[in-house]
Amino acid sequence: CEAGVLPRVHGSALFTRGETQALVTVTLGSGKNEQIVEGLGQDYAEKFYLHYNFPPFSVGEAKRIMGPSRRDIGHGKLAERALQGVLPSVEKFPYTVRVVSDILESNGSSSMASACGGSLALMDAGVPIRATVAGISIGMISGDGDGHEDIYLTDIQGEEDHFGDMDFKVTGTREGITGIQLDLKIRGLNMEQIRKSLAEAYGARVKIIDLMEQEIAKARDQLSVHAPRLLTTSIHPEKIGRLIGPGGKTIRELESTTGATIEVS
């Protein structure tokens, strides 16, 4: 675990576990940097989002680097969900936060590396997350039903994922779980298999958190000198029109004069 590896960005971390390595960066922005989602229903904006990139060289392949695949989007959403549960409220930390995980090498769960690296990078950026988040993947080779016990594998690599029966990804803090994702090649799991998997994941997760907190245990007190600063003030709602001016003339003039971005809500 290494935090603050890139001096120019708002927050960064390099997380390496076995043959899997993720370089994670954090960018802080204003409300104008929110991601607009045009779904089937009403459009909405997200103040926190995580993008995951899996270039071909991370697995030793020479291919074109193209747009994100469904797998990339899914892995990014899993890591995003893993971190969402520990984020501060908008009132406490009003910034828009974008996290980008670039996988530099992969032979193991890179989505879990993204969650770990994302947690480190958020703390490096000064985002006051409530607890350190880590993730691990648990594999299983099921018994044949003739009295042979299931074999559980902690932190499965690519070959074990390919030949095994299960890939159970679990993210969380010391206190609880923030996200799970399960791939199965067998017809289902019984409760004992679920309990065993979650217990294995908890033990490994706490060990990883211990190592992460040796590098950085909480959010930095100060934001990066390169990060924007947000100042909030209240005015009477009837004066909003005077602030904006006819056709937005006044607020545009204020922005051009000061160099600040002014948002009214």
Buried (B, 14 or more C-beta within 10 A) or exposed (E): BBBBBBEEBBBBBBBBBEEBBBBBBBBBBBBEBBEEEEEEEEEEEBBBBBBBBBBEBBBEEEEEEEEBEEEBEBBBBBBBBBBBBBBBEEEEBBBBBBBBBBBBBBBBBBBBBBBBBBBBBBBBBBBBBEBBBBBBBBBBBBEEEEEEEBEBBBBBBBEBBEEBBBBBBBBBBBEEBBBBBEEEEEEEBEEEBEEBBBEBBBEBBBEBBEEBBEBBEEBBEEBBEEBBEBEEEEEEEEEEEEEBEEEEEBBEEBEEEEEBEEEEE
